[in-house]
Every structure is written in C-alpha cells, then in structure tokens.
C-alpha cells in the first residue's frame, strides 16, 4: 500500500474512532447516571406508598412498572444522544 494512503486511512480511523468513542462514553454515562436517578425515585415512591398503607402487591406492581418505564426513557435518552 501507498504510505500516503495509509496515513490518510489512519487519520480517518482515528477521527471516526474518537467521535464514536466519545458518543459511547456519553451514552454509558447517561445509562449509569440515569439508573442511579431511577433507583432513588423508585425508593422514594416505594416509601411513600408504604407510608400511605398501600397494599404490598400494589406497591410492588407500581414500583416495578415505574422502574421499567423510567429505564426505557433512560435507554432512549442514551441512544438518542
């Protein structure tokens, strides 16, 4: 292969790789931070439902449903970044 072509190819791969790498790191950060926020929200909601003397099965159902919905939102946010 031509040395000039190899240099251009390496430059292009580094440029594209750094862009994709930054996007992946940002997506990973969104997932990690989003998961922590979801855990905190679910804990707060669960405690509020316990204090209001909601039946355990209803409390578990609501918290699981909210957890799933919020994690879907986090995944969509990570994918769309």
ABEGO torsion letter per residue (X at the ends): XBAAAAAAAAAAAAAAAAAAAAAAAAAAAAAAAAAAAAAAAAAAAAAAAAAAGBBAAAAAAAAAAAAAAAAAAAAAAAAAX
